[in-house]
């Protein structure tokens, strides 16, 4: 009785009856995970089973039961786990003969127990069903009392543990900085921009080392503080027709738009693209795995690095220029308290708006830089379209503010739509699409 062993028998796919039968033995002590991740005990081929999540479901042995029993739990899979045609909600105890399907049309397994004396007794199945419900209701385990003892892996991968830790860190830092508006604003700006970038990162669905993304943001901030910025200003705002209007200068919409296109769009988008181009060049010199981690090999790489570069630009521009300037101006007229309040009010919309602003333009241009790597014969055509379209969106945002608040909102929506469309297309074009954690379905055209 105690030596019974459970099995999962994989059902051959339709039209593949000649395939050899695969049978997996279940442990009475350790859970068995099923999914496309290579670390799963039952690892399925990614190309053949694209609807299966990386970690789709887990079969876990139940402790303190009269007979060996297992339960199956869905691990927040994209397409669900089905038991005998019914979608599983949470966990369910398995009975011999249960048919498990990973997704509606996904791979199927049969749960089997060997025939033994107590299985052959009349009414055993009915009695066992009642017994399992009683066990489920009345049993109490150590991991139920201390959930953290058994869900460490899920905490790291599913429960947004690291964003939560970062939030606690920033909250404590802001408490410490209360009374020092400059430090407080810097910490708050870093947190909001990080949260906005994390949203884009999750949409992209490709893993990129955090230190590579941090270096991209740091590189852009460093360029803004270097003499290279002076050279950019000289070329785009003095030699080319991109001179920004001075205070009090009257200018109509079209000339202002042209100036913004050259002096803001073309200049700033090229500046923010330098870290992407640098990562692409550095990646060519490295060997794997550093080559893939650092370099730009597809549009998703370009989007991630471009948006990270924009974070550095936005932070330095907002915290280092716009907020201090408005605090100083308002302080001269209404006092320090009023100045700090207005500066705080300016900081939040500028940082949050970067998702439809600098991150959108730079991420969009990054898409084209990555696309030029996939299609090198069309490189200059691709880069030209990306550079000028990103600059046009940037200029339209800067110029629309003098025309209408409604137009400003529409341009922001348009910029964000361009970025999201580029992300979706980049995911569809990705050579490593089967490893993308944001791709939830087979076809994405």
Buried (B, 14 or more C-beta within 10 A) or exposed (E): EEEBEBBBBBBBBEEEEEEEEEEBEBBBEEBBBBBBBEEBBBBBEBEEBBBBBBBBBBBBBBEEBEBBBBBBBBBBBBBBBBBEEEEBEEBBBBBBEBEBBBBEEBBBBBBBBEEEEEBEEEEBEEEBEEBBEEBBEEEEEEEEEEEEEBEEEBBEBEEBEEEEEBBEEBEEBBEEBEEEBBBBBBBBBBBBBBBBBBEBBEBBBBEBEEEBBEBBBBBBBBBBEEEEEEEBBEBBBEEBEBBEBEEEEEEEEEEBBBBBBBBBBBBBBBBBBBBBBBBBEBBEEEEEEBBBBBBBBBBBBBBBBBBBBBBBBBBBBBBBEBBBEBBEEBBEEEEEEEBBBBBBEBBBEBBBBBBBBBBBBBBBBBBBBBBBBBEEEEBEEBBEEBBBBBBBBBBBBBBBEBEEEEBBEEBBEBBBEBBBEBBBBBBBBBEEBBBBBBBEEEEBE
